[in-house]
Amino acid sequence: MIETVVVIVHLLVAIGLVGLILIQQGKGAEAGASFGSGASGTVFGSQGSATFLSRLTAVLATVFFLTSLGLAFYASHKATEIRDAGLPVPVLESAPVAPISEDVPVLEEQAPQAPAADDVPVVE
């Protein structure tokens, strides 16, 4: 149950994060930046400090990171439970391999022998 909730939150945060990143304007994307305006070369860009959208993006990125770690921990815990339960690991099981000689078709007739030495032209 909790895994399903975490996966749903993870997907919603991922979609929201992509949407927020796409609607934000890049640093130096103003017309003054192309003419050498000093405002676009500051430490924080032309906007000054962080805007609401950039802070929200940082919060969503943190939530995405935490849900990723939670899902990884849950998957690791689940794999340990399966291993400790004694269930067979599918990767280690293999079907018996038939000998190669049975895979090769056998002809009922013998192939003709190589041509005699008299058929070979001689270089003089």
N, C-alpha and C positions, 0 to 999 in steps of 0.2 A: 504494500500500500504506500509506504513512504517513498519507495523507489519511484513509483509512478508519479507522485507529486513532484519529486525532485527533477525527473525528466521533463515534465510539463513546464516547470519553472525555468529549467535550463533552455528549453526551446523558445519560450516566450522572451527570455532575456536575450538570446542570440538574435532573434528577429528584431527586437527593439534596438539592440546595439548596432546592427547593420543599418537600420533606418536612421538612427541618430547620426551615424558617421556620414551617411550619404547626404543628409540635409545641411550639414555644417559647411561653412565657408572656410576655405583654406587660408593659412596665414599668408599675407602679402598678395591677396587676390584683388586688392583694390586698384583703381586706376593710378593712384599716386605712387604705388610701389614700382611701376614700370618706368617712372620718370626720376627715380632716385630719391624719393621722399625718405626722410630719416625715420619716420614712424614705423616703417615696415622692418627696419633693421634692429629694433630693440630686442631686449631679452625675451619679452613676453609677446612679441609680434605687434601688429598695429592695433589690437584690441585692448592692450593693457593686461589686466589680470584675467583670470579664467571667467568665462561666461557661464550662464545657467546650463546651456547645452553641453559644454565641455565637462562641467562637474557631473551632470547626469550621466554622461558617457563613462566617466571614471567610476561612478558608482555601479553602473550596469556591468562594466568590465570586471570589477571586483566580485560582484555577485556571480557572474559567469565563471570566474576562476574558482570561487568557492564551491559552486555546484559541480564543476568538473572534478575537483578533488574529492568531493563527497561521493560522486558516482564511481570514481576509480577505487576509493576505499571500499565501497559496497561490493563492487565486482571482485576485488581481491578477497574480501571476507567470504563471499559466496563460493569462490573457487576453492578456498581452504576448507570450507564445510564439505564440499563434494569430494575433495581428496581424502579427508578424514573419515568420510562415511564408507569408504572402501569400494566405491563405484569404479568400474574400469575406465581408464583413460582412453578415449577413442583413438588417439594418435598412436598409441603403442600397439594396438591390435592390428594384425595384418593377416590377410588370407594366404593360405598355402600357395606357393608358386609351383606351377607345373614345370617339369623338365623341358628344356629347349628342344630336345630331340623329338618330342611328341608334337611340337608346333610346326615342324617342317614337313611339308607334303612330300610323299614318296611317289615317284613315277613308276609305272608298271613296266615300261619299256626302257631299255638302256639307250642313252643318246648315242648317235653315231660317233665312231672314233675319229680322231683327228686325221686329216688327209695324209696320205703317204708322202715320203720325202721326195718322190719323183715329181710331184705336182708343183714344187717350189721352183720358181725361175732362178737361174744361175746368172750372176753378173760376171761378165768376162772382162 
